[in-house]
Structures are given as structure tokens and as C-alpha cells.
């Protein structure tokens, strides 16, 4: 079962940039999660190029119940781009010069610190810079969001062991954040939560036999999650979890992460007869070792709180998933 022909969008985004490796110091990149440093002089920042870049970075994060910007933006002048700022984890350096005939992206990875990405945006003039940035909004946002998720996933893998029950039941390696100690299990279904009254975090894993590629279509995945989560995740007043599609239709894409082709669904969940709800992200993929479709889903419940960072920190769990070697897989029911 091969699915490489259909899960290419994120790979295309990442390959959009040219990376320069091997120049990092031994220091780790610093700065807050989801923060981007823009190195641009005041005049350019306060004119068309700067406004266009600000609008891209300040655009709303997808599938949150209230508007939240994708990034915290820190603007500095080039003369202030000294040692402290050079250790930043996410940096954008515009380069507007007649030396360039057309706009383009390049990237420097780990240039000044380990875990750092610097995006260089080259353009021959201000108007072409602004147009290029606006037209490539999705690529710019997805690139930095993906880098954040990869970093946080790497950190999770360094702090925790792979979940043994996921290895035993689903045949996958996955690393959970600490604190998800309240566990419920059913056949082919695993649910862990911190059960917090506020800032609640949940991860669900379930599986079913692979039959055809159609299971990875958007409507199919929505129906599947409604069936599994509706059966096993209940609330007050006989409510059950479902996908909220009336206000926000889930975002759907096909991606590749660490060699695993996945279908991603990102949207809002709600309880059918209760007031609870929040954001979720689902990754579905085939475990080639078992012939099962495995679905891993993260979601949060944090009423009256911002959810971008909470959700992205939990979503990083999806970037810790890997497949053991076939001879090391022992599936139990």
C-alpha cells in the first residue's frame, strides 16, 4: 500500500526553500514559541513591504474558536541585529536589491544557533517584494509553523519515552507530553487526558482496517472521527463529541512527515447537547506493518483562554510518530 502520489503539499512547501547547513554554534536557539524576528529598517517596515509582511505574519491561525495571530512579531533594525537577536529561533531577513531579477526565498538552517531557521526573502524592488510575500502567505506561515512543531516534537522525544501501549496496540512509536495520566481504553481505542478544568489537553489514538484510498478523503475522515469519538467520548446531558462544521469547515490537506504520508484534518469539535468545544488536529495514516489505518488526534478545551500555543504544543505530539521495524512490532488486543 503506497500513498506517495497524493500526500505532497507540505513536502512542496518545505522544498520551496534552499537550506544552508553546518554553520551553527553550539548554543541552542532562544526566544518564545511562535515568535518571529523581522530584521528590517524602520522606513521599509513602515511602508508597503513591511505592511505586507506584517499582514502575513499577523494573519489568524487556522481552526481556532477565536481570532489569534499566527505569530508574535518582533521587529528590529539591522544595526540592532547583534548577538542576542541572532540566537532567535525564527528570523526573517528581507533583502530588496536590484541585484535580483525576480523574488525568491532562501533559508539558512542553524546558522547562529542549533534549532534556528532564517528565511531570506529576496526581491528587486519594494512592490515586487510586497506582491511576492502576499502571494506566498500560506507557504511562509506553514514553513514557520512546521518548524515550531518539529522543534517541539524533537524536544518531546528527548524528554519522554515512547508510549508503550501505543507500541503494543497500534504498532507505532509516539511520545506524549507529561501529565496526560487519565487513560481510558477500548478495543482499538486509546484516550489520554490531563482532565484539567481549564487548559485541558487530550490525545486519542484509534485504528481500523485499511480498505481503500477513499478513507483518507475529507468527508470520510469527518465521518470516521464522529463515529469513533461519538461512541467513546461522552459529556453531560447524554452528549457526545462530534465535528463542528456549521461555523467552520475543517481544513484538510495531505502531507508527509518523517517519511509517513498522512491526511490531516484541522477544525473545531463540539458536544452534541452541551456547550463544550474547542480546536482539534487529526493525522491519519496507514501502518504498513499491520495493514491498519491509525488515527492520532489532539484537542484542547480552554474556555475564555487563548489556545494557539496550547494547541501547537500538543500538536507537536503528532511529529513524534514513527514506525518500529517490522520484526519489533508485537500487536496485542
Buried (B, 14 or more C-beta within 10 A) or exposed (E): EEBEEEBBBBBEBBEBBEEEEEEBBEBBBBBEBBBBBBBBBEEBBEBEBBBBBBEBBEBEBBBBBEEBEBBBBBBBEEEEBEEEBBBBBBBBBBBBEEEBEEBBBBBBBBBBBBBBBBBBBBBBBBEBBBBBBEEBBEBBBBBBBBBBBBBBBBBBBEEBEBBEBBBEBBBBBBBBBEEBEEEEEEEBBBBBBBEBEEEBBBBBBBBBEBEEBEBBBBEBBBEBBBEBBBEBBBBEEEBBBBBBBEEBBBEBBBBBBEEBBBBBBBBBBBBBEBEBBBBBBBBBBBBBBBEBBBBBBBBBBBBEEEBBBBBBBBBBBBBBBBBBEEEEBEBEE
